[in-house]
Amino acid sequence: METKKESPDSAKPVSPWTTTPRRSSVIFLLAVFFAFIIPAFANDIMDLGRQPTLRFALSVVSSGLFAVTYAVSGIQLRGKFWKAFLPLFALQLLTMALLGNLFPESPQPAQMGAEAMARMQNRLAFDGLATIASICLSYAGFVFVFISEGRRHGRVHAEMSRQQALLEGELAAAREVQQVIVPEQVEAVPGFRVDSVYQPAQQVGGDFFQVLPAGEGGLLVVVGDVAGKGLPAAMLVSVLVGAIRGVAAYTKDPAELLASLNDRLIGRTHGGFSTALVARIAADGSVTIANAGHLSPYLDGREIELQGALPLGVVKNAAYQVTHFHLPEGSRLTFYSDGVIEAQNEKGELFGFERGRAISTQPAAAIVEAARQFGQEDDITVVTIERLAAGEESTGAGAARALATA
């Protein structure tokens, strides 16, 4: 059973300014400032220092500030940077024109006296030193950010690798646990042929089933589906399977078994739940079945009508009703999880109940393969119980592990 997932497209992109250390951000912007005031000094050198001092100072500061603004808006807006670039560029041109009109350059004299020559030399020397200083400061800032962020990303990558290794270890442990709790081979019960296939959607899944001897030549079949999938669902499955085996030791009544499982699950699901269906099949073919929100089984391609009930873990002291019917010799009872019905193709079309009913008389492996080929979205479990005619050889389920690890 798959819970609703949030679309990745709906997630808001994370701003780099929220993930980058403040010191690195400030030093980077200062480096941008110093790098882009260099053209202002070069322009003053080409004008031979004839710009008025105030215009020169304002040109230097505005060039740096506009560069910083370009950088901030580019990083923030990314692919939509043009929305900020066009008005910023227009504002920059307007600012430069305004400074030129307010503070016009001094006319170039035909001849320069010693005092004017000395003043020009001092101005050009200042421009040269300022250019060198700006280059050094911007270079040092960019190198600092490059090295510090490289080290930080290295530490982050190392931590992510460590966390990934831990997660893979946990998943491996969960897979080992699930391989233990999912039956690999069901003990053959005279008079029945059991076939089962379990195919998780991820490395571990939330479906579960148990086929246990019920005494006097009968079978107890439990099929269920924990809400969600992956590691959290698999851990809840381990709790349920342990509870099933414990409860089945003292009662084989389907309604009592479901009620006991529900009581054990209350308070442990953290808002989740699990569907389950329990069927006791006697040696003479009489079937007693109780349902907790799970899909109804199919008898020779016909859906069995069951009384509805809430899933396990939803309300305390839930009561479950039983339904009785007969499984004739040569007939087959097929149990699904909703991963079969909810398989979805590329067009968004569901496999659906009609297709599920139509293939319910096929072997378990064929049913699972049909759902997989259609487009698996959730964990898939199929269990079939066939009542054999007198003299036919009984078999247990041996396909579940092989396909689950494919």
C-alpha positions as CSV (number, residue, x, y, z in Angstrom):
1,M,0.0,0.0,0.0
2,E,1.6,3.2,-1.1
3,T,1.0,6.5,0.7
4,K,0.6,9.7,-1.3
5,K,4.0,11.3,-2.3
6,E,4.8,14.9,-2.8
7,S,5.9,15.7,-6.3
8,P,9.5,16.6,-6.6
9,D,8.5,19.5,-8.8
10,S,6.6,21.1,-5.9
11,A,9.7,21.3,-3.8
12,K,11.2,24.8,-3.6
13,P,14.9,25.1,-4.6
14,V,17.2,25.8,-1.7
15,S,19.0,29.1,-2.0
16,P,22.9,28.8,-1.9
17,W,23.0,31.7,0.5
18,T,21.3,29.5,3.2
19,T,23.7,26.7,2.8
20,T,27.0,28.6,2.4
21,P,28.8,29.8,5.5
22,R,28.4,33.6,6.0
23,R,32.2,34.2,6.0
24,S,32.6,32.6,2.6
25,S,29.7,34.5,1.2
26,V,31.0,37.9,2.4
27,I,34.6,37.2,1.2
28,F,33.3,36.1,-2.2
29,L,31.2,39.3,-2.6
30,L,34.2,41.4,-1.5
31,A,36.4,39.6,-4.1
32,V,33.8,40.4,-6.7
33,F,33.7,44.0,-5.6
34,F,37.5,44.4,-5.9
35,A,37.7,42.5,-9.2
36,F,35.2,44.8,-10.9
37,I,36.5,48.2,-9.6
38,I,39.6,47.6,-11.7
39,P,38.0,48.9,-14.9
40,A,37.2,52.2,-13.0
41,F,40.9,52.6,-12.3
42,A,41.8,51.7,-15.8
43,N,39.4,54.2,-17.2
44,D,40.9,57.0,-15.0
45,I,44.4,56.0,-16.3
46,M,43.1,56.4,-19.9
47,D,41.7,59.8,-19.0
48,L,45.1,60.8,-17.5
49,G,43.5,61.4,-14.1
50,R,41.3,64.3,-15.4
51,Q,38.1,63.0,-13.7
52,P,37.0,65.1,-10.8
53,T,37.9,63.3,-7.5
54,L,34.2,62.9,-6.4
55,R,33.2,61.5,-9.8
56,F,36.2,59.1,-9.7
57,A,35.4,57.9,-6.2
58,L,31.7,57.4,-7.0
59,S,32.6,55.6,-10.3
60,V,34.8,53.1,-8.4
61,V,32.2,52.4,-5.6
62,S,29.3,52.1,-8.0
63,S,31.2,49.7,-10.3
64,G,31.9,47.4,-7.4
65,L,28.4,47.6,-6.0
66,F,26.8,46.9,-9.4
67,A,29.1,43.9,-9.8
68,V,28.1,42.6,-6.4
69,T,24.4,43.1,-7.2
70,Y,24.8,41.1,-10.5
71,A,26.5,38.3,-8.6
72,V,23.8,38.1,-5.9
73,S,20.9,38.2,-8.3
74,G,22.6,35.7,-10.6
75,I,23.1,33.1,-7.9
76,Q,19.7,33.7,-6.4
77,L,17.7,33.7,-9.7
78,R,19.9,31.3,-11.6
79,G,18.1,30.6,-14.9
80,K,15.9,33.6,-14.5
81,F,18.9,36.0,-14.1
82,W,17.9,38.0,-17.1
83,K,14.9,39.3,-15.2
84,A,17.4,41.2,-13.0
85,F,20.1,41.8,-15.5
86,L,18.2,44.0,-17.9
87,P,16.9,46.6,-15.3
88,L,20.3,46.5,-13.5
89,F,22.2,47.1,-16.7
90,A,19.9,50.0,-17.6
91,L,20.3,51.5,-14.1
92,Q,24.1,51.2,-14.4
93,L,24.2,53.0,-17.7
94,L,22.0,55.7,-16.3
95,T,24.2,56.1,-13.2
96,M,27.4,56.4,-15.4
97,A,25.7,59.0,-17.6
98,L,24.4,61.0,-14.6
99,L,27.9,61.1,-13.0
100,G,29.4,62.3,-16.3
101,N,26.9,65.1,-16.6
102,L,27.2,66.2,-12.9
103,F,30.9,66.0,-12.8
104,P,32.4,66.7,-16.3
105,E,36.1,66.1,-16.9
106,S,38.5,68.9,-16.8
107,P,39.6,70.2,-20.3
108,Q,43.0,69.0,-21.4
109,P,45.4,71.9,-21.3
110,A,47.6,72.6,-24.3
111,Q,50.6,72.7,-22.0
112,M,51.1,71.3,-18.5
113,G,53.1,73.0,-15.8
114,A,55.3,71.3,-13.4
115,E,52.6,71.3,-10.7
116,A,49.9,69.8,-13.0
117,M,52.4,67.2,-14.2
118,A,53.2,66.2,-10.7
119,R,49.5,66.0,-9.8
120,M,48.8,63.8,-12.8
121,Q,51.8,61.5,-12.0
122,N,50.6,61.1,-8.4
123,R,47.0,60.3,-9.7
124,L,48.3,57.7,-12.2
125,A,50.5,56.2,-9.6
126,F,47.6,55.9,-7.2
127,D,45.5,54.3,-10.0
128,G,48.3,51.8,-10.7
129,L,48.8,50.9,-7.0
130,A,45.0,50.6,-6.5
131,T,44.7,48.3,-9.5
132,I,47.5,46.1,-8.2
133,A,45.9,46.0,-4.7
134,S,42.4,45.2,-6.2
135,I,43.8,42.4,-8.2
136,C,45.6,40.9,-5.2
137,L,42.6,41.3,-2.9
138,S,40.1,39.8,-5.4
139,Y,42.5,36.9,-6.2
140,A,43.1,36.2,-2.5
141,G,39.3,36.3,-1.9
142,F,38.5,33.9,-4.7
143,V,41.3,31.5,-3.7
144,F,40.1,31.6,-0.1
145,V,36.6,30.8,-1.0
146,F,37.7,28.1,-3.5
147,I,39.9,26.3,-0.9
148,S,37.5,26.7,2.1
149,E,34.4,25.6,0.2
150,G,36.4,22.7,-1.4
151,R,37.3,21.5,2.1
152,R,33.8,22.0,3.3
153,H,32.3,20.1,0.4
154,G,34.9,17.4,1.0
155,R,33.8,17.1,4.7
156,V,30.1,17.1,3.6
157,H,30.8,14.4,1.0
158,A,32.7,12.3,3.5
159,E,29.8,12.6,6.0
160,M,27.2,11.8,3.3
161,S,29.3,8.7,2.3
162,R,29.4,7.6,5.9
163,Q,25.6,8.1,6.3
164,Q,25.1,6.2,3.0
165,A,27.2,3.4,4.2
166,L,25.2,3.3,7.4
167,L,21.9,3.3,5.5
168,E,23.1,0.6,3.2
169,G,24.1,-1.5,6.2
170,E,20.6,-0.9,7.7
171,L,19.0,-1.9,4.4
172,A,21.1,-5.0,4.2
173,A,20.1,-5.9,7.8
174,A,16.5,-5.2,6.9
175,R,16.7,-7.4,3.8
176,E,18.1,-10.3,5.9
177,V,15.3,-9.9,8.4
178,Q,12.7,-9.8,5.7
179,Q,14.2,-12.9,4.0
180,V,13.7,-14.7,7.3
181,I,10.1,-13.5,7.9
182,V,9.0,-14.0,4.3
183,P,8.4,-17.8,3.9
184,E,10.9,-19.4,1.6
185,Q,9.3,-22.8,1.6
186,V,5.9,-23.6,3.1
187,E,5.6,-27.1,4.6
188,A,3.5,-29.2,2.3
189,V,0.0,-29.9,3.6
190,P,-1.7,-33.0,2.2
191,G,-4.6,-32.0,0.0
192,F,-3.3,-28.5,-0.9
193,R,-0.9,-26.9,-3.4
194,V,0.4,-23.6,-2.2
195,D,2.1,-21.1,-4.6
196,S,3.4,-17.7,-3.5
197,V,5.5,-14.8,-5.0
198,Y,6.6,-11.7,-3.2
199,Q,8.1,-8.8,-5.2
200,P,8.9,-5.6,-3.3
201,A,9.0,-2.3,-5.1
202,Q,12.2,-1.3,-3.3
203,Q,15.0,-3.2,-1.7
204,V,12.7,-4.0,1.2
205,G,8.9,-3.8,1.2
206,G,5.7,-3.5,3.2
207,D,3.8,-6.6,2.1
208,F,3.7,-9.7,4.2
209,F,2.1,-13.1,4.2
210,Q,2.3,-16.3,6.2
211,V,1.0,-19.8,5.4
212,L,0.8,-21.9,8.6
213,P,-0.5,-25.4,9.4
214,A,-3.9,-25.0,11.1
215,G,-4.2,-28.5,12.5
216,E,-6.3,-31.5,11.4
217,G,-4.9,-31.1,7.9
218,G,-5.9,-27.4,7.4
219,L,-4.1,-24.2,6.5
220,L,-4.0,-20.7,8.0
221,V,-3.3,-18.0,5.4
222,V,-2.5,-14.4,6.5
223,V,-1.9,-11.7,3.8
224,G,-1.4,-8.0,4.5
225,D,0.0,-4.7,3.4
226,V,1.6,-2.0,5.6
227,A,1.0,1.6,4.5
228,G,4.1,2.9,2.7
229,K,7.1,1.0,1.6
230,G,10.8,0.8,2.1
231,L,12.6,0.5,5.5
232,P,9.9,1.9,7.8
233,A,7.3,-0.4,6.3
234,A,9.6,-3.4,6.5
235,M,10.3,-2.8,10.2
236,L,6.6,-2.8,10.9
237,V,6.2,-6.0,8.9
238,S,8.7,-7.7,11.2
239,V,6.6,-6.7,14.1
240,L,3.4,-8.0,12.5
241,V,4.9,-11.3,11.4
242,G,6.2,-12.0,14.8
243,A,2.8,-11.2,16.3
244,I,1.1,-13.5,13.7
245,R,3.2,-16.4,14.7
246,G,2.7,-15.7,18.4
247,V,-1.0,-15.3,18.2
248,A,-1.5,-18.3,15.8
249,A,0.0,-20.5,18.5
250,Y,-3.1,-20.2,20.7
251,T,-5.9,-19.3,18.2
252,K,-6.7,-20.1,14.6
253,D,-9.9,-18.1,14.5
254,P,-9.5,-15.4,11.8
255,A,-11.5,-12.7,13.7
256,E,-9.7,-13.3,17.0
257,L,-6.4,-13.3,15.3
258,L,-7.1,-9.9,13.6
259,A,-8.4,-8.4,16.8
260,S,-5.2,-9.5,18.6
261,L,-3.0,-8.1,15.9
262,N,-4.9,-4.8,16.0
263,D,-4.4,-4.5,19.7
264,R,-0.7,-5.1,19.4
265,L,-0.4,-2.6,16.6
266,I,-2.1,0.3,18.4
267,G,0.4,2.9,19.4
268,R,3.2,1.4,17.3
269,T,2.4,2.7,13.8
270,H,3.0,6.4,14.4
271,G,-0.1,7.3,12.4
272,G,0.2,4.5,9.9
273,F,-1.8,1.3,9.6
274,S,-1.9,-2.1,7.9
275,T,-4.4,-4.1,6.0
276,A,-4.7,-7.8,6.6
277,L,-6.8,-10.8,5.7
278,V,-6.9,-14.1,7.5
279,A,-8.3,-17.3,6.1
280,R,-8.6,-20.7,7.8
281,I,-9.0,-23.5,5.3
282,A,-10.0,-26.8,6.6
283,A,-9.1,-30.2,5.1
284,D,-12.6,-30.6,3.8
285,G,-12.5,-27.3,2.0
286,S,-14.5,-25.2,4.4
287,V,-13.1,-21.7,4.6
288,T,-13.5,-19.1,7.4
289,I,-12.2,-15.7,6.5
290,A,-12.0,-12.3,8.2
291,N,-10.9,-9.0,6.6
292,A,-9.3,-5.8,7.9
293,G,-9.4,-3.5,4.9
294,H,-7.5,-5.8,2.5
295,L,-8.5,-6.8,-1.0
296,S,-11.0,-9.7,-1.3
297,P,-9.6,-13.0,-2.7
298,Y,-10.7,-14.7,-5.9
299,L,-12.2,-18.1,-6.0
300,D,-11.7,-19.6,-9.5
301,G,-11.8,-16.1,-11.0
302,R,-14.8,-14.9,-8.9
303,E,-14.3,-12.2,-6.2
304,I,-15.4,-13.3,-2.8
305,E,-17.7,-10.8,-1.1
306,L,-16.4,-9.9,2.4
307,Q,-17.7,-7.6,5.1
308,G,-15.6,-4.4,5.3
309,A,-13.7,-3.4,8.3
310,L,-11.0,-0.8,9.3
311,P,-7.4,-1.7,8.8
312,L,-5.2,-2.7,11.7
313,G,-3.8,0.0,14.0
314,V,-6.6,2.5,13.5
315,V,-8.9,2.1,16.4
316,K,-8.8,0.2,19.7
317,N,-10.9,-2.9,20.4
318,A,-11.9,-3.3,16.8
319,A,-14.3,-6.2,16.0
320,Y,-14.0,-8.3,12.8
321,Q,-16.7,-10.3,11.1
322,V,-16.1,-13.7,9.5
323,T,-17.4,-15.1,6.2
324,H,-17.8,-18.8,5.4
325,F,-17.6,-20.5,2.0
326,H,-16.4,-23.7,0.5
327,L,-13.3,-24.4,-1.6
328,P,-14.1,-27.4,-3.8
329,E,-11.6,-29.9,-5.0
330,G,-9.7,-28.6,-8.0
331,S,-10.5,-25.0,-7.2
332,R,-8.1,-22.2,-6.6
333,L,-8.2,-19.4,-4.0
334,T,-6.0,-16.4,-5.0
335,F,-4.9,-13.6,-2.6
336,Y,-3.5,-10.3,-3.9
337,S,-1.9,-7.2,-2.3
338,D,-2.9,-4.0,-4.0
339,G,0.4,-3.8,-5.8
340,V,-1.2,-5.9,-8.5
341,I,-4.3,-3.7,-8.9
342,E,-2.4,-0.5,-8.6
343,A,0.3,-1.3,-11.2
344,Q,0.3,1.7,-13.6
345,N,1.6,2.0,-17.2
346,E,3.3,5.0,-18.8
347,K,-0.1,6.5,-19.8
348,G,-1.2,6.5,-16.2
349,E,-3.7,3.7,-16.7
350,L,-4.1,1.3,-13.7
351,F,-4.0,-2.4,-14.1
352,G,-7.3,-2.4,-12.3
353,F,-9.7,-4.9,-10.8
354,E,-11.0,-6.3,-14.1
355,R,-7.5,-7.3,-15.3
356,G,-6.7,-8.5,-11.8
357,R,-9.8,-10.8,-11.8
358,A,-9.2,-12.0,-15.3
359,I,-5.7,-13.4,-14.5
360,S,-6.5,-14.6,-11.0
361,T,-6.6,-18.2,-12.2
362,Q,-3.0,-18.1,-13.5
363,P,0.0,-19.2,-11.5
364,A,1.3,-16.7,-8.9
365,A,4.5,-16.0,-10.9
366,A,2.5,-15.3,-14.0
367,I,0.3,-12.8,-12.2
368,V,3.2,-11.0,-10.7
369,E,5.0,-10.8,-14.0
370,A,1.9,-9.4,-15.7
371,A,1.7,-6.6,-13.1
372,R,5.5,-5.9,-13.3
373,Q,5.3,-5.7,-17.1
374,F,2.4,-3.4,-16.9
375,G,4.3,-1.0,-14.5
376,Q,5.0,-1.9,-10.9
377,E,4.3,1.0,-8.5
378,D,4.0,-0.8,-5.1
379,D,5.0,-4.1,-3.4
380,I,3.3,-7.1,-5.0
381,T,2.3,-10.3,-3.2
382,V,0.3,-13.1,-4.7
383,V,-0.6,-16.3,-2.8
384,T,-2.6,-19.1,-4.4
385,I,-4.1,-22.1,-2.5
386,E,-5.4,-25.0,-4.7
387,R,-7.4,-27.8,-3.1
388,L,-6.2,-31.0,-4.7
389,A,-8.3,-34.0,-5.7
390,A,-7.6,-37.2,-3.9
391,G,-4.3,-38.7,-4.9
392,E,-2.7,-35.5,-6.2
393,E,0.7,-34.6,-4.7
394,S,0.8,-31.6,-2.3
395,T,3.5,-28.9,-2.7
396,G,4.6,-25.9,-0.8
397,A,5.6,-22.4,-1.9
398,G,9.1,-22.1,-3.2
399,A,9.0,-19.2,-5.6
400,A,8.7,-16.3,-3.2
401,R,12.3,-15.8,-2.3
402,A,13.6,-16.2,-5.9
403,L,11.5,-13.5,-7.5
404,A,11.7,-11.1,-4.5
405,T,15.5,-10.8,-4.9
406,A,15.5,-10.6,-8.7
